[in-house]
Amino acid sequence: MRVLVTGGCGYIGSVLVPRLLADERVDSVTVLDSFDSGSPRALFGTGLGASDDLRFRRGDIREYGDVENVMHDIDTVVHLAAITGAASTHDRRDETFAVNLDGTQNVLTAAGKFDISNVVFASSCNCYGRAASTDIDEMTEPDPLNPYAEAKYAGEAALEDAIDEYGYAGTALRMSTNYGYSPGVRFNLVVNHFVFRALTGRPLTVYGDGTNWRPFIHVEDAARAYQSAALEPNVWSEFVYNVGANDQNFQIAEIAKIVRDELDKGLDVTYLEDQHPGPSYHVNFDRVEEIGFETNHTVRDGVRELARQFKENELGANV
């Protein structure tokens, strides 16, 4: 199988691409990336930089020609490319929709033109907004509260329309909040950010009172889900899946406590109760468990791993 990964140099992509190339079902992987927030160095560090089965193409998904140029001889697409950092998109709404929705439309259209068999779309549990229920499943109506979530939810609708129009298989993975080390590591994710602050001797800052809920998933588990959905579309037969684990829903105050406990530091935790805490969603993952997908990591595992990697790489030195 020949796989295209958009945004393949990013946080999840830098874990997913090596996994795909090591899979005997995969003949080649093409990465389309603008390199605005990711770099090919994230993949060179995996030892795959010289692989004949890996192709890089620099391009912008907002430019249809860039997308069409890489869609030749592709069987399945994992569409990761997006503006991330949901809170920051309030100040960049137009850009967010241009990349996360218009860019997605370009990917879906080009996939239809070249008879792609399967498209896996990176959506987010952030689409649920602030839900009162503590058992949010795929039948719960999303209520996106920021441009990132709005564009992701609209991207799901675009995928559904494209499936009807072009007839390819497709699924949207509403991913939990990622954490954990990757070659393209992000520091604006709450677990990663807390660990980084802890190691640099700064307080952990919690917006609101810390009672808002989020589900969490290690980046390795997220990459496994995308790999499986790309290569086994018959297994991932529903249009949308929440991806995570039922026992990995945490309130943000709990995440701060885990970081403080695991790093054995007398860290201060500062609560900015006059600041809006953002979305809150406690998610049910029964559907994805029913197809046999289970996560392998816990938040506590991830905190210890991040601390070790940050220390070994001297990230945060003199910060």
C-alpha positions as CSV (number, residue, x, y, z in Angstrom):
1,M,0.0,0.0,0.0
2,R,1.2,3.5,-0.8
3,V,0.3,6.0,1.9
4,L,0.2,9.8,1.8
5,V,0.6,11.6,5.2
6,T,-0.2,15.3,5.2
7,G,1.6,17.1,8.0
8,G,3.9,14.1,8.4
9,C,6.8,16.1,10.0
10,G,4.6,17.2,12.9
11,Y,4.0,15.9,16.4
12,I,2.0,12.8,15.5
13,G,3.4,12.4,12.0
14,S,7.0,12.0,13.2
15,V,5.8,8.9,15.1
16,L,3.4,7.6,12.5
17,V,5.6,7.8,9.4
18,P,8.3,5.4,10.9
19,R,5.5,3.0,12.0
20,L,4.1,3.0,8.5
21,L,7.5,2.4,6.8
22,A,8.2,-0.5,9.2
23,D,4.8,-2.1,8.3
24,E,5.1,-4.9,5.8
25,R,1.8,-3.9,4.2
26,V,3.3,-0.5,3.2
27,D,5.3,-0.1,0.0
28,S,6.0,3.7,0.4
29,V,5.1,6.8,2.3
30,T,4.9,10.3,0.9
31,V,4.9,13.2,3.3
32,L,3.3,16.5,2.3
33,D,4.3,19.3,4.7
34,S,4.6,23.0,4.5
35,F,7.5,22.9,7.1
36,D,5.9,25.9,8.9
37,S,5.6,24.0,12.2
38,G,7.5,20.8,11.5
39,S,10.8,19.9,9.9
40,P,12.1,16.9,8.0
41,R,14.7,16.7,10.8
42,A,12.0,15.2,12.9
43,L,12.0,12.1,10.6
44,F,15.8,12.1,10.0
45,G,16.2,11.5,13.7
46,T,14.3,8.2,13.3
47,G,17.0,6.8,11.0
48,L,14.6,6.9,8.0
49,G,16.0,9.9,6.3
50,A,17.8,7.9,3.6
51,S,14.9,5.4,3.0
52,D,14.0,4.9,-0.6
53,D,10.5,4.3,0.5
54,L,10.0,7.8,2.0
55,R,9.4,10.8,-0.1
56,F,9.2,14.4,1.0
57,R,7.1,17.0,-0.8
58,R,7.0,20.6,0.5
59,G,3.6,22.1,-0.1
60,D,0.7,23.9,1.4
61,I,-2.7,22.2,1.6
62,R,-4.4,25.5,1.0
63,E,-2.9,25.3,-2.6
64,Y,-4.9,22.7,-4.5
65,G,-2.1,22.2,-7.0
66,D,0.3,21.2,-4.2
67,V,-2.1,18.6,-3.0
68,E,-2.9,17.2,-6.4
69,N,0.8,16.9,-7.3
70,V,1.4,14.4,-4.5
71,M,-1.8,12.4,-4.9
72,H,-0.6,10.3,-7.9
73,D,0.0,6.6,-7.2
74,I,-1.4,6.9,-3.6
75,D,-3.8,4.3,-2.1
76,T,-4.7,5.8,1.2
77,V,-4.4,9.2,2.9
78,V,-3.9,10.2,6.5
79,H,-4.7,13.8,6.8
80,L,-3.0,15.3,9.8
81,A,-2.0,18.7,8.5
82,A,-3.7,21.5,10.5
83,I,-3.2,24.5,12.6
84,T,-3.2,23.2,16.2
85,G,-3.4,24.7,19.6
86,A,-7.1,25.3,20.0
87,A,-7.0,28.2,22.4
88,S,-4.7,30.2,20.1
89,T,-7.1,30.0,17.1
90,H,-9.4,32.6,18.6
91,D,-7.0,35.1,17.3
92,R,-6.4,33.5,13.9
93,R,-9.9,32.4,12.9
94,D,-9.6,33.1,9.1
95,E,-6.2,31.3,8.9
96,T,-7.5,28.4,10.9
97,F,-10.4,27.9,8.6
98,A,-8.3,28.3,5.5
99,V,-5.9,25.5,6.6
100,N,-8.2,23.2,8.6
101,L,-11.3,23.4,6.4
102,D,-10.3,24.7,3.0
103,G,-7.2,22.6,3.0
104,T,-9.2,19.6,4.0
105,Q,-11.5,20.2,1.1
106,N,-8.5,20.2,-1.3
107,V,-7.3,16.9,0.1
108,L,-10.8,15.3,-0.2
109,T,-11.3,16.6,-3.8
110,A,-7.9,15.4,-5.0
111,A,-8.4,12.0,-3.3
112,G,-11.6,11.7,-5.3
113,K,-10.0,12.7,-8.6
114,F,-7.3,10.1,-8.2
115,D,-9.5,7.3,-7.0
116,I,-7.9,7.0,-3.5
117,S,-9.4,4.0,-1.6
118,N,-9.4,5.5,1.9
119,V,-9.1,8.8,3.7
120,V,-8.4,9.0,7.5
121,F,-9.2,12.5,8.9
122,A,-7.6,13.8,12.1
123,S,-10.5,15.2,14.1
124,S,-10.6,16.0,17.8
125,C,-12.7,15.4,20.9
126,N,-12.3,19.2,21.3
127,C,-15.4,19.3,19.1
128,Y,-17.6,18.4,22.0
129,G,-17.0,21.8,23.8
130,R,-18.3,22.0,27.3
131,A,-20.6,19.0,27.8
132,A,-22.4,18.3,31.1
133,S,-22.4,14.6,30.5
134,T,-19.5,12.4,31.8
135,D,-20.2,9.8,29.2
136,I,-19.9,11.5,25.8
137,D,-20.1,9.1,22.9
138,E,-20.1,9.5,19.2
139,M,-23.9,10.1,19.2
140,T,-23.5,13.2,21.4
141,E,-24.0,16.4,19.3
142,P,-20.7,18.4,19.2
143,D,-20.7,22.0,20.4
144,P,-17.4,23.4,19.3
145,L,-16.2,26.5,21.3
146,N,-13.2,27.6,19.3
147,P,-12.2,28.0,15.6
148,Y,-10.0,24.9,15.8
149,A,-12.9,22.7,16.9
150,E,-15.4,24.4,14.5
151,A,-13.2,23.8,11.5
152,K,-12.5,20.2,12.6
153,Y,-16.3,19.5,12.9
154,A,-16.9,21.1,9.6
155,G,-14.1,19.0,8.1
156,E,-16.0,15.9,9.3
157,A,-19.0,17.0,7.4
158,A,-16.9,17.6,4.3
159,L,-15.5,14.1,4.6
160,E,-19.0,12.7,4.8
161,D,-20.0,14.6,1.7
162,A,-16.9,13.4,-0.1
163,I,-17.5,9.8,0.7
164,D,-21.0,10.1,-0.8
165,E,-19.7,11.8,-3.9
166,Y,-16.5,9.8,-4.6
167,G,-17.3,6.5,-3.0
168,Y,-14.0,6.0,-1.1
169,A,-13.8,4.7,2.4
170,G,-13.3,7.3,5.1
171,T,-13.3,7.8,8.9
172,A,-12.8,10.7,11.2
173,L,-10.8,10.0,14.4
174,R,-11.9,12.3,17.2
175,M,-8.6,12.1,19.0
176,S,-8.0,12.7,22.8
177,T,-5.6,15.4,23.9
178,N,-2.1,14.1,23.0
179,Y,0.9,13.9,25.3
180,G,4.3,12.2,25.3
181,Y,7.6,12.6,23.6
182,S,8.0,12.5,19.8
183,P,10.7,13.7,17.4
184,G,8.4,16.6,16.6
185,V,7.4,17.2,20.2
186,R,4.9,20.0,21.0
187,F,5.1,22.0,24.2
188,N,1.7,23.6,24.1
189,L,-0.1,20.4,25.1
190,V,-1.0,20.4,28.8
191,V,0.9,17.3,30.0
192,N,4.0,18.2,28.0
193,H,3.8,21.8,29.1
194,F,3.4,20.9,32.8
195,V,6.4,18.6,32.7
196,F,8.5,21.2,30.9
197,R,7.6,23.9,33.5
198,A,8.2,21.4,36.3
199,L,11.7,20.6,35.1
200,T,12.5,24.3,34.8
201,G,11.4,25.1,38.3
202,R,8.3,27.1,37.4
203,P,4.8,26.7,38.9
204,L,2.1,24.8,37.0
205,T,-0.5,27.2,35.9
206,V,-4.1,26.0,35.8
207,Y,-6.8,28.1,34.2
208,G,-10.1,28.2,36.2
209,D,-10.4,25.9,39.1
210,G,-9.0,22.8,37.4
211,T,-12.3,20.8,37.4
212,N,-12.7,20.8,33.6
213,W,-12.3,17.3,32.1
214,R,-10.1,16.1,29.2
215,P,-9.3,12.6,27.8
216,F,-5.6,12.0,27.2
217,I,-3.8,9.7,24.8
218,H,-0.1,9.1,24.3
219,V,1.3,10.1,20.9
220,E,2.4,6.5,20.2
221,D,-1.1,5.3,20.8
222,A,-2.5,8.0,18.6
223,A,-0.1,7.0,15.8
224,R,-1.1,3.4,16.1
225,A,-4.8,4.4,15.7
226,Y,-4.0,6.3,12.5
227,Q,-1.9,3.4,11.2
228,S,-4.6,0.9,11.8
229,A,-7.4,3.1,10.3
230,A,-5.2,3.7,7.2
231,L,-4.3,0.1,6.6
232,E,-7.5,-1.6,7.9
233,P,-10.5,0.5,6.7
234,N,-12.8,-2.5,7.0
235,V,-12.1,-2.7,10.7
236,W,-12.7,1.0,11.2
237,S,-16.1,0.8,9.5
238,E,-17.9,3.6,11.4
239,F,-17.7,7.1,10.1
240,V,-16.4,8.6,13.4
241,Y,-14.6,7.2,16.4
242,N,-13.6,8.8,19.7
243,V,-10.0,7.6,20.2
244,G,-8.6,7.1,23.7
245,A,-9.4,5.0,26.8
246,N,-12.2,5.3,29.3
247,D,-9.8,5.3,32.3
248,Q,-7.7,8.2,30.8
249,N,-10.2,11.0,31.4
250,F,-8.8,13.4,33.9
251,Q,-9.6,16.8,35.4
252,I,-6.8,19.3,34.8
253,A,-6.1,19.6,38.5
254,E,-5.5,15.8,38.5
255,I,-2.9,16.2,35.7
256,A,-1.1,18.8,37.8
257,K,-1.1,16.4,40.8
258,I,0.2,13.5,38.7
259,V,3.1,15.7,37.4
260,R,3.9,16.9,40.9
261,D,3.8,13.3,42.3
262,E,5.8,11.7,39.5
263,L,8.6,14.2,39.4
264,D,8.9,14.3,43.2
265,K,9.1,18.0,43.4
266,G,7.4,20.5,45.7
267,L,5.9,22.3,42.8
268,D,3.6,25.2,43.2
269,V,0.3,25.0,41.3
270,T,-1.3,28.3,40.5
271,Y,-5.0,28.6,39.8
272,L,-6.1,31.5,37.7
273,E,-9.7,31.3,38.5
274,D,-10.6,34.5,36.7
275,Q,-9.4,32.9,33.4
276,H,-11.7,30.8,31.2
277,P,-10.6,27.1,31.4
278,G,-11.8,26.3,27.9
279,P,-13.7,23.2,26.8
280,S,-14.5,20.4,29.2
281,Y,-15.4,16.9,28.0
282,H,-15.4,13.5,29.6
283,V,-15.5,11.0,26.8
284,N,-16.7,7.4,26.3
285,F,-14.4,5.1,24.1
286,D,-16.5,2.0,24.0
287,R,-16.9,2.1,20.2
288,V,-13.1,2.1,19.5
289,E,-12.6,-0.6,22.2
290,E,-15.2,-2.8,20.4
291,I,-13.0,-3.0,17.3
292,G,-10.1,-4.1,19.4
293,F,-8.1,-0.9,19.8
294,E,-6.6,-0.4,23.2
295,T,-4.1,2.2,24.4
296,N,-0.8,1.0,25.8
297,H,0.3,4.1,27.8
298,T,-1.0,6.0,30.8
299,V,-0.5,9.7,31.7
300,R,1.8,8.6,34.5
301,D,4.0,6.7,32.0
302,G,4.1,9.7,29.7
303,V,5.2,12.1,32.5
304,R,8.1,9.9,33.4
305,E,9.1,9.4,29.8
306,L,8.9,13.1,29.0
307,A,11.0,14.0,32.0
308,R,13.7,11.5,31.0
309,Q,13.7,12.6,27.4
310,F,13.8,16.3,28.3
311,K,16.7,15.7,30.7
312,E,18.6,13.6,28.2
313,N,18.2,16.2,25.4
314,E,18.7,19.1,27.8
315,L,15.5,20.7,26.7
316,G,14.7,23.7,28.8
317,A,18.3,24.3,29.9
318,N,18.7,27.9,31.0
319,V,15.1,28.7,30.3
